[in-house]
Amino acid sequence: MKVTRIAAPLGARIEGIDVRKANEVEWLEINQHFLAHQVIVFPNQNLTESDHIAFARRWGELVRHPYAGMKDFPDIIELQNAGKQKDINQHWHSDMTYNKVPPKFTMLYARETPSIGGDTAFSNQILAFNTLSEGLRSVLLNLKAEHTAANLATQYRKDSEKAPNAVHPVIREHDETHEKALFVCRAFTSRFQGWGVKESQALLSFLFEHSVRPEFQARHHWQNGDLVMWDNRSVLHFAVHDHSDDEPRRIHRLQVEGTVPA
């Protein structure tokens, strides 16, 4: 097993392992690298949908998306860009923070990828928290924020009034590493609990911009057979839709259940 860092802020590439055959000792080592680097890339994998699901389930139960899922594999979402069709997730976010128990991680498997473009960008929210001033950190540690899937429901043409929503701490402590991370995102965080929307806007706008500063980021350029997992407890991500309309981008996504943010 060869481990190579991807970028200074976060991320590592693990080569020399077929995840279908990983034994318990290897899985424990993989998990330690995952906790240390937050984003892991396994290149050159050859997975069926069942293989993908089986490897992810070594970390826990899967979480289904409220509005999407494959017919034969409802735990998997197929993200597909072909021609002028584009996925609707062009925003910085942590997956499904509108759930009361958001997923601990997301795992994507690339089935078709463009030759240029179509990257996924990641941003380290532990660094985002640690680089805030002591004064602002002390304020944020006492705040909670409301997260909603209302905009997502509208995009999927569902009833936004029935969309899931949740309240989470603005600063989340990782349940395994115990590091603190900023836990808001432009896609789903609507306001601070007990604050009005307009009152929340200025501080949230600052946090949204701060959370994705270039020095917190890494990018992954997809190749067919790449399996990538990232920690939703401490990472934001963004699908960059800059590839040619003539080249498809087809990726399978699933999530594993986490714990209640605290």
Buried (B, 14 or more C-beta within 10 A) or exposed (E): EEBEEBBEBBBBBBEEBEBBEBEEEBBEBBBEBBBEBBBBBBBEBEBEBEBBBEBBEEBBEBBBBBBBBEEEBEBBBBBBBEEEEBBEBEBBBBBBBBBEEBBBBBBBBBBBBBEEBBBBBBBBBBBBBEEBEEEBBEEBEEBBBBBBBBBBBEEBEBEBEEBBBBEBBBBBBBEEBEBBBBBBBBBBBBBBEEBEEEEBEEBBEEBBEBBBBEEBBBEBBBEBBBBBBBBBBBBBBBBBBEBEEEBBBBBBBBBBBBEEBE
